[in-house]
Amino acid sequence: MLFQTTTPDTLNYLIIGYIVFFGLPLIFIGGLWWRQRNLEKDVELLKELKQDEQEQGKKK
Amino acid sequence: MKSDRYLQALNVFTGLLMVIATGLVFLYAPRERTMGEVQRIFYFHVPSWWVGAIALFVTLVAGIAYLRTRDRKWDVLALASVEIGLVFITMGTITGAVWACPIWNTCWTWDPRLTTATITWLAYVAYLMLRSGITNPDQRARFAAVYGIVAFISVPITYYSTILLRSIHPVVFGPNNPAAKGTGDPLTPTMLQTFFFCLFTFTVLYADLLWNRIRLERLTERVEQLKARLLSA
């Protein structure tokens, strides 16, 4: 860059950089969403199991 | 729940800030003369490291608070903050390498800043590995708190590496930057406005992600409690 007279074309690097800037947080947010969905499913399942158990206990 | 509504409002606000910040970076800030378009990486690169440092500092504080109180909430905060901090310092490191490709003519060099940044990254990856290797929750929280406190040493070392050691990494702010010494061009007002807006946006993004991550951890705890109750019945 010492004897540079024109502005270099570095647009490709900028695009790669911003793919990283948006890609990584989106992957992280996607991961959070996926984990939350699985945990909510687990909560529902566990509640159902508990309810079943309570009903069986009453029958006995 | 009231807190859920606040969180949703924060999610929307953060999204809006990100859109504005991106608009400022591409439409408002001028193109830098010697580096060209790639200089725009700076507006998100520095805030990434800023947030990374805040996140790891929060882990340090949470670690100290956990050791003093033995309250699980501090351990949850420390874990959430490390995860987010790692995302941001990974972003900062990769985009720094992308910027360096055309500017330094090499994507990576074992310069003091890059070396200390890599050490910081590895130290916090090891934090997560340590946690996953311990099954006892109390022991895990205690070990992680101590490790989180010790590992934080790498953060100021990374920051001061460009000031105290010979480094090719640019120094944009502070008394050591070329503009302050009169050997380089300072950032223009529009560049500075864009930069500080991005810094604010990333700080809000960190708070938003932290809240979401803590909420997820609470849900995990609820599942564990339900499982324990079901097994004990």
Interface residues (C-beta under 8 A of the other chain):
Chain A: M1 Q4 T7 P8 D9 T10 L11 Y13 L14 I16 G17 Y18 V20 F21 L24 P25 F28 I29 L32 R35 Q36 L39 E40 D42 V43 L46 K47 L49 K50 E53
Chain B: R31 R33 T34 M35 G36 E37 V38 Q39 R40 I41 F44 H45 S48 E83 I84 V87 T90 M91 I94 T95 V98 W99 C101 P102 I103 L205 L209 N212 R213 R215 L216 L219 T220 R222 V223 L226 K227 R229 L230 A233
